[in-house]
């Protein structure tokens, strides 16, 4: 980079690093690399800079394995899907195995499983009798109440849970089926997203495999709670934006003129005036973000962060293509459609999620607050709006007041400062079966412990703390957009909770940004392995270190398996797994 910059600079008497501002000179000691000049010559065709090729195993590997060249090419192509599908198969087997155990209504399943059943049958949530759980688990006939219930979360996630109940019945397997399915599919998505992000099938599959053996993701995939559903839609939105980024850059590269040698060079006019069309993947991202907000409101923060990230990606794309004023070019050519494809689409999706409530009866027998505009809400300056819209707005305002004032103490609440180090996991289920009963070994000597603990795989999360630091360094000092994308996903799902430290919040909310933690760890492990051009000694040493770390993480997941599945184990074995006092 230095030699090429100096060859085109008119100030030949100065070294390139002396031409930089002093703050850039000081940051160089930490690895800072300045933004390359748009008019600087680059040895690569600009098409490769806009859409870099995927990395492939070197010919020496195939030669060492005795694989013919033709077959090697096919394996590389097939691995793009075979690898992620194998990782997904592993994740699916783990998540669906004995999914109906424990046969109990665990933690907040007492709300969402029944709310989902009411939604898919009546279109709105209903008030259940306090003994309803026992009746449901006994397999008896369950009559759905008619009285509307006041709930504080939008309906999308509960509709998702309800699909599983309609397919497989109103029992633990039925209400956990869809969260297990989405949890499994999220592993497949992460493998493919990581592959596209890193341009490496291996690193993509590594990120997916790490999430497949994370305890928090595993438990949330086997429990009928909303946060796992939210995580799926957030990850899907990120993936759609990532595909949109590649498609947009491909269109820019195709629009750029080629020189006499056939090489594509940056072109200011094309970069600043090219139109990139309607970009369907961005509309798909808007739909996914609307479904995320329709599951839990913290999807709004994700929407804001991802929209900003997408705009900055557009700016970078036009800059690489040769734009001198990329921000103004994006403002003129991209921002309008980008806004239309995300914010309005998300809002419309959110409102449509309330269709069952909107079309419920307005005589007091429909959804909660459905008749507010016709009763308590009569009069005022907004009466020109439809009654359903005014009633829905009132309902949402009441929910907002509830959320901002929620401060009731809970045994398992935690501060977000403690989440990354697993300071306070949440116990979803706990029983103490006697020896010879409930899976407790007859020779246990004393009562066993059977627990479902929402605890991330400790070694993975503790490594992720260092991976976050690496990602931030990579983004701030090496100007790596991939690290910036990962940091954006983590920040969007994590940082907003620091504004509500006095509220009753829980560690399992962190599952929303867990996929990005796995991407960060995969990026760190890739750096440990070393770049492809490193010496064989460096690569072997790096691969050995990274492999040992991955095996330790897998072992850690296996070690805590009983605490993730509610398996009865002797109480001493349970105590040995309580690594921190705050886990009890």
N, C-alpha and C positions, 0 to 999 in steps of 0.2 A: 504493500500500500504506500510505503514511504517513497520508494523509488519512482513509482508511477506518478505520484502527486508532484514530486519535484520536477519531473520532466515536462509538465505542462504549466508550471507556475512561471510567471514573468519575473519574479523576484529571485533570480538565480543566485544571488549572493548570500542568501540565508538558508539555513537548514530547515527542513519542514517543521521540526518540532519547535523551532524558535519563532515560527510564524503564528503559533497558536496562542490564545489568551493564557494568562498566567495560571488561572484556575484549572485549565485543562492540563497544563504542564505538571501541576501538583498532583492531579488525579492519575496521571500516567503511572505513578509508582504502585497504584492499586490495580492496574490492569485496564484503565480507561482507554477506550478507543473512540475517537471523535466520529461524528457523522460524516461519511464520505461525501465529497463534493459531487453535485449532480453532473458537473461537466468534466469530472476526472475520468481518465481512460481506465477501463476495466478489461482484464484479459479474458474474462468470460463473456459469452454472448449474453445480451441482456435478457434473453428468454430464460436462461438458466438462473439468473438472479430473480426474475419474477416468479418462476415456477421451478424450483430446484428438483433434480431427479431423485428418485429413491435410491438409497444405498443398497448394494448387493454384495453377497459374500465374494471374496476374491477368488481368482482361478486356482490359487494354491490349495485352498480348502477343498474344492471339488476334486482336484488332482490327488490330494492325500486320501480322500475317501473313495477314489476310484470311480467317480461318477462321470459319465460322458458329458460332453459340452451341451448337447441337445437336451438331454434329460435334466441337466443342471438348470437350464433356462426355464424349463417347465416347472421345476420345483420352486424356483424363485417366484414365478407367477402364481402358482397354486398356494404358496405359503402365505400370500396376502390375505387369504380367507381361511385356509386350513389351520394356520397357527391360532388366529382368534377363535375359531370354532372349537378347537380342542380345549383352549383355556375356558371357554364358555361352557363346554360340556362338564368340565371339572366343577365349575361354579354351580351349575345346575344340579348336579348329583348331590353336592354338599347341601344345597338349600332345600331341595325337595325331599331329601331323605327324612322320613319320620316327621313330616311337616306338622302333623296334627298333634304332636307332643310338645309341651304338656297339654293335656286335654283340660284346658282351663281358660278362663278369660283373664289374660295377663295385662297388668298395668292399664294403659289407656284404651286397650281393646274394649273395655267396658263401655266406652263412649262410641268409638268409631265403628265397631262391628255392628252395633245396633242402629246407629245413625245411618249406616250404609243400607241396612235392610229396610229401614223406613223410607229412605230416599228412593230406592229402586221400586218400591211398591206404592208409595203415596206421593212422591215428588217433593217431600219435605221431611225434616227430622221430627220425631215424635217423642213424647214422654213415656218412658218405660217404667213398669212396676219395679220396686226395689228387689223383688225376688226373681226377676226375669232371667238373670244369669243362670240360676240353678235349673230353671225350667228348660232353658235352651240346651244346656249341657246334658240334661237327662234324656233329650231326644223327644220330648213331648210336643204336643201341638202348641204352637206359639201364635197367639192372636196379636196382630199388629194394632197398637193403640191408635186413636184418632186425634188426640190432643197434641197440638204443635209444641215443639220444644225450642227453647232459646239456645242456640249454639253460636260459637264464636269463630268458626272457621268456614271458609267457602266450601262448596259441595264437590268440587272435581275429585279430590282424593277419595272421598267417601263413595262416589259413583264408581271409581276404579275398584275399590274393595268390594262393592256390591256386585260387580260383574262376576267375581269369583264365587260369591254366595249364590247367585242365580244358577251358576254352572254346576256347583258341587255341594250346595246345601248350606244351611245356616248352622255351621259348626266350625271348630277351629281350623280344619283344613280348608274349608270353603272361604272363610274370611282372610286366610293368610295366603291363598293361592296367588292372587294377583300381585301382592308385594313380593312374593318369591319369584314370580315370573319377571317382573320389572327389575328386580335385583339381579337376576341372571342376565337379562338383556342389557343391563347397564354395564356389565363386565364386557360383553361383546362390543358395545359402543366405545368403551374406553380403549379397548385394544385397537380398534380402527381409528379412533381419534388420535391416540398416541402414535400410531403408524404415520398418519398424515402430518401430525405436528412435527415429529422428529425425522420424518422421511426414512424410518427404519422399522421394519416389521418386528425385529427382535425387541426393540425398546417399547413398541406399542404393546406387544404381548406381555412384556415384563410388567408394564403398568397395570394391565388388566389382571395378571396373575397376582400382583400384590393386593389389589382390591378384592380378589376372590378369596384370599386368606386373611382378610381383615375382620376382626371380631365384631366391630361395630356394624359394618356393612352386612355381615352375616346375620347378626341378630335382628337388625332392622328389616332384612329381607324375609325373615321368618316371623314377623310380628305385624299385625294389622294397625299400623300407625301411619300418619300422613307424611312424615319427613322423608321416608324412603321413596314415596311417590314423587314428592317435590324434587328430590335429588335426581330422579330419572328425567324429569322434564327439563331441569336446569342443564344437565349434561347433554341432553338431546339438542337444546337450543345452542349450546356451545359448539356442538358438532356441526349443526347446520351453518352457523356463521363461519366455521373453519372451511367447510366445503365452498361456501359462497366466496370466501377470500381467494381460494385457488381458482375458481371459475372466473372471477373478475380479473385476476392477474393473467389468466390465459387469454382472455379477450383483449386486454391491453397489449400483451405480447404479439398477438395476431394482428393488431392494428398498426403496430410500429413498422416503419419502412425498413427494407433491407438495403445494404450497400452493394457495390458491384461484386464483392466476394460472397454475397449471400448472408453476411452476418447482420444481425439485427442490432441497431444502435439506439440509444435513447434519443427521443425526438420531443422537443418542447411542445410544439403545436399539437401533436397527437396526444401527448400525455395530458395536456390541459383541456382538450376539447372532446376527447373520445367519450361517447355515451356507452354505458355498460348494460343497458336494457333493464328489464323488470326484476331480474335476479330472483328467481323463485325460491332458492334456498334461504334467502333473507326473509321472505314471507313465511316460510316454514318455521324459521326461528321465532318470528313474531307469534305464530300459533303456539309453539311450545312454551314461550314465555307467558302467554295468556293462560295456558293450562297450569303453569307453575304458580302464578298469582291466584288462580282459581283453586289452588290446593291450600296454600298458606300465603299470607300477605307479605312475608319477607321476600317473596319473589319480586316485589317492586324494586328492591335494592339491586337484585340481579339484573333486572331489565335496564336500569339506569347505567350500571357498570358495563354491561355487554354492549349497549348502544354506543357508549363512549369508545369502547375498545374497537368496535367495528368502524367507526369514523376514523380513528387513528390508523387502522389498517389501510383504509382507502387512501389516506394522506401518504403513507409510506409507499403504497403501490404506485401512485402517480409520481412521487419523487424519484423512485427507481426508474420509471419509464422516461424521465427527463424533465418533469415539470419544474419550473423555476419558482412558481407560487402554488404549491400543492394544496395549501389550505383553502385558498380562494377557489381553486379548481374544484375541490371536493364540495365546497359550499354551493357552487353553481350547478354542478353536474350530478352529485350523488346524494346530498343531504336530504332533499325533498322526498325522493322515493324511499330513502332509508328510513326516514321518520314514518312515512305512510305504511311501510311494510312491517313496522315493529309496534309502535305505540298504539295507533288506532286498531290494528289487528289484535293486539293483546287485550285492549279494552273491550272490543266486541266479543272476543272469545270469553272473557270473564263474565260479561253480562249474559251471554247465551248459556253459560253454566248454570244460571239461576232459572232456566226455563221452567222446570218443574214447580218451583216456588211461584214464579210469575203467573202461571196458568192455574194455580190452585184457587180454591174458592175464596171469595172476598166477603163472605157473610160471617166470618169469625171461625169457620171450621177449616180454613186453609192454613198456609204457612204462617209462622210466627211474624207478627207485625204486617201481614199481607193486607189487612184492612185498615191500617193506620191512617192513610190519606183520607179515607172516607169517614173516619171517626174522630180520633184525637187530632189529626192533622188538617182538619178543615180550615180554610181561610189562609191568609198569608199572601206573599207576593209571587209564589211559584206555582200557583194553582193552574196555570196554563199547561204545565207538564202532565203527562199521563199519571194516573194514580199509582200504577205499579212502580213507576220510576221514583216517585216521591216516597213511597213506602219503602222501597229498596234502599234509597239514600238514607232514610231515617234509621233503618236497620243497621246499615254499615256504620253510621255515626255512633250508634249505641255500642257496637262491637269495638270500634276504635276507643271509646271511653273505657270499656272494660280492659282492653289490652294495656293501655298506658297506665292504668291504675292497679294492675295485677301485682300484688306484693305479698300474698298469703304465704307464710313459710311452708316449706316442704322438706321432708327428710333428705331427698336426693337432689335438691336444687344446687346449682354450682355457679361460680363466677367464670365468665369466659376466659379470664387470665389463666385458669387452671386446665382448660380443655386440651391444649396441645400436649401437656404432660400427663394427661389422664388423671387429674386430681380427684375427681368425684364422679365415677360411673354410676349408672342407674340400675338398680335391681328391679327387674320386671316381675320376677316370680321367685318364691322361696318356700320350700317345704322341708321338714325334717322327718323323713320316713324312718320307722324303726327297723332294726335288722330283720331281714327276710321279707320285708314289705316294700312296695313302691320302687323296686329295683335296688334296694339297699342290700349288700351282701349279708348272708346269714351270719357270717363270722366277723362282722364289723365290730362287735363288742359294744358299741354305743350307736346312737342315732346318726344317720347320714345327713348330708346336705344336698339338696336338689335345687339349683338356682339357674335362672336365666339372667345373666348380667350383661347389660349394654356397655361393653368394654372393648375399646379398640385393641388390636394386637399390640402389646406394649412396645416391642422392639421396632415395629414399623412406625409407630407414632413418634417414638423418641428419635429415630433416624430422620423422620420427616422434619423435626425441629431444625436439624442441620441442613436438610435439603432446602428448607425455606430460605435460610441465610444464603445458600449457594445460588438459588434462583434469583434472589434480590441482587446479589453481586453481579450475576450474569446479566441481568437486565440493566442495572444502573451503570455498570462500568464496561461491559462488553457490548452493550446495545443489542442484545439478543431478543428479538420480538417473541420468540417462543417462551422464554422465561417471563416476559411481560404478560403474555396471555395466561400462563399458569398463575402468576401473582395476582392477576385480575380476578380469576376464579376464586382463589383463596380469600382475597380481600372482600369480595362481594358477598360471600357467604359467612364470613367470620367477623369482620370489623363492625358491621352495624350493631351487633349485640353489645358492644362496649357502651353504646348509648343508653342501654337499659340494664345497667348493672344492679339497680335496686329492684328490678322485677324478678319474678319467679321464673327462672329459665334453667334449662337442663343441658347436660353434655351431649345427649343424642341429637340435638340440633346440628351438631358439627358434621353429621353424615352428608349434609348438603355440599360441603366443600371437600369432602374426603376424596373424590376422584382426582381433584387437582393436587392434593397432597401426594397421591400415588404417582401422578405425572412428575411431580417435583422429585420424588425419590428415584424414579426411573431416570430422570435427567442427571441426577447426581451419580447414580450407578454407571451411566454411560460415560460420564467424565472420569470415573475411577477406572473403567476399562481402558479408556484412552481413545484418541482419534484413529481412524483407519491407517493413517500414514505413520503411526508410531512404530517403533522397532518391535520385533517379535518378543523380546524380553519384557518390554514395557507392557505389551498387550497381555501376555501370559500372566504376569504378576497382577495386573489390574483385573483381569477376568477371574483369577483365583480369589482375590479379595472380595470382589463383588459377588461371586458365587457363594462364598462362605456366608456373607451377610444375608443373601436371599434365603439360603438354607436355614439360617438361624431364625429368620422371620417365620418361615414355614413351620419350623419346630415349635416356635412360640405359640402359633395358632393351634397346633395339635395339643400342646400342653394345657391350654386353656379351654379346649373343646368341651369338657364337662360343664364349664360355667356358661358356655354359649347355648347349650342344648338342654339344660335342665336334667342332665344325667346324675343320678344319685351316686355320690362318692363318700367314703368315710370322712368324718368331720376333720380329722387331722390332714387329710389330703386337701380338703377345702381350705383349711387355714394356711397350708403351705403355698396356696395360690393367692392369698391376700398379701401381695407384695407391699402395698402401702396401707397404712392404718385407715386412710380415708375411703378405702374400697369396701369396708365392712358396713 
